[in-house]
Amino acid sequence: MLLARAIDTYLRHVTVERGLSVHTIAAYRRDLGSYREWLEAEGIGDTAEVTPAVIDRFIAERASAEPPPASTSLARLQSSVRGWHRFLAREGIESDDPSGRLRPPKAPRRLPKALTIDQVERLLGAPSPEEPLGIRDRALLELLYATGARVSEAIDLDVDDLAHGDVLRLRGKGAKERIVPLGSYARTAVDAYLTRVRPGLAAKGRASARLFLGARGAPLSRQSAWLVIRAAAERAQITADVSPHTLRHSFATHLLQGGADVRVVQELLGHSSVATTQIYTHVSVDALLDIYATSHPRAR
């Protein structure tokens, strides 16, 4: 099959059949577009012409590029290539999978960065309670920290997702739904936004079921949510790097430090494997070691 047609077929499959997020699909499109350009430059225009040696040469060239790619980027590229070829073989489009021996590089373990409880409180208190958008921003930040939601999950919330008392329905990766507690502080902040601010924002734009709206009434974008978090961090004078995932990391870390079971945290975060959640236990262990080192008379 021609390369362009084979890539389009695969992207339709992961969009419709697997329900992957638009961000994941965009990453696949970029990776496979780069792979296709390289193959065509090598004189290869059909998937039947790709061999294991061709794939090895492509990955070797990408790995030796200057500047060298991050191990996570290279691992994602290999995953995209392997997933595409595996799909073509499974669907009978090609007779075999030339990427079968491809193994992703081992990415270095990175501990997620979490804020202290004091920093979180300063961050949550940064938006102005006197300004409509400040009330909205406080509701967004409180919800993110209370639920551990990804930013993409928060901005995809509809007002109806709150119609369950003190719990919230989130739609995660692969369109998987999960129910998480909302917490009294977050519920109060969201209720204040719903009654005092959202009706005015909604009147400025087209009717939308989305919970969080922008200044002109349109659904709040991922980029705008990121700016809300960054602006709050600046107002709170937090010098640590605060990313859209920071409150999610802080949520998990503080739960574990407070004694929550790792499998409960796994369910709340929506991780498919507990192994993904266990990286947060290392953060808690580090905190315990610090306390031990500063508290025990014979620790050093």
Secondary structure, 3 states (H helix, E strand, C coil): CEHHHHHHHHHHHHHHCCCCCHHHHHHHHHHHHHHHHHHHHCCCCEHHHCCHHHHHHHHHHHHCCCCCCCHHHHHHHHHHHHHHHHHHHHCCCCCCCCCCCCCCCCCCCCCCCCCCHHHHHHHHCCCCCCCHHHHHHHHHHHHHHHHCCCHHHHHCCEHHHHCECCEEEEECHHHCEEEEECCHHHHHHHHHHHHHCHHHHHCCCCCCCECCECCCCCECCHHHHHHHHHHHHHHCCCCCCCCCCHHHHHHHHHHHHCCCCHHHHHHHHCCCCHHHHCHHHHHHHHHHHHHHHHHCCCCC
